[in-house]
Amino acid sequence: MISIQHLDCAFGTKQVLSDICADIEQGGMYALMGLNGCGKTTLLRCIGNLLQPQRGAVLVGGTDIRRYTTRQLARQISMVRQHSHTDFEFSAFETVLMGRNPYQRRLQNESRRDWAIVERCMRLTHTWEHRLSKPHEMSGGEWQRVMIARALAQDTPVMLFDEPTSNLDIAHQFEIMELLSDINRSRRKTILIVMHDLNLAYRYCPSLLLLHNRRIHYQGPMHDGLTPATVRQVFGIDYPFLHRSPL
């Protein structure tokens, strides 16, 4: 589904990513992890075509993302960015409805089908009861679910998330991860999540991409990659893991 081929990315003279090669399988749920500043968000932005690498390519469905038009790419990849709790004056329903933009022609109004899709996505994410609420009237966890509903309404095979549980209390962290896990299983979406919490990643994500020293240090099954030895090498700590629980 996603093939990352020899990706290099730098900001000025600072090299952030070097020769990144990875394959993300269709229908997989991956945690993208590494130390702060190791390039996780940079890689996510490259995959979403929000940042141009100095070298290399990202292929989605066998096609270089640079060959897609903006509208075509928006039908392939949706992204929920970090700090998505904003102060704009759109309601939750209007926000989720924006996810249907890639399917509308210029000056075309939303169809009944678009409205039905929005309602279905909001009910799935338990946000329908907040449909008239503005961001400042909702908690961080509630608004994060609204942003996930918008990504669902966009109906893309690939969904990218940049630290979706950051700044949430533990109950909302589990709630968000349960929701993403359910979306992955029931809708076969390919999901890539930038994460910091080792326990949450180990519990919910079957697959791991681990960045270290600007390169892919490990890619593969979570239980093989996130071992005490690897955590010690990459993060410099000894860490007691919770066992992966059946979901």
Buried (B, 14 or more C-beta within 10 A) or exposed (E): BBBBBEBBBBEEEEEBBBEBEBEBEEBBBBBBBBBEEBBBBBBBBBBBBBBEBEBBBBBBEEEEBEEBEEEEBBBBBBBBBEEBBEEEEEBBBBBBBBBBEBBEEEEEEBEEEBEEBBBBBBEBBEBBEBBEBBBEEBEBBBBBBBBBBBBBBBBBBBBBBBBBBBEBEEEBBBBBBEBBBEBBEEBEBBBBBBBBBBBBBBBBBBBBBBBBEBBBBBBEEBEEBBEEEBBEEBBEEEEEBEEBEEE
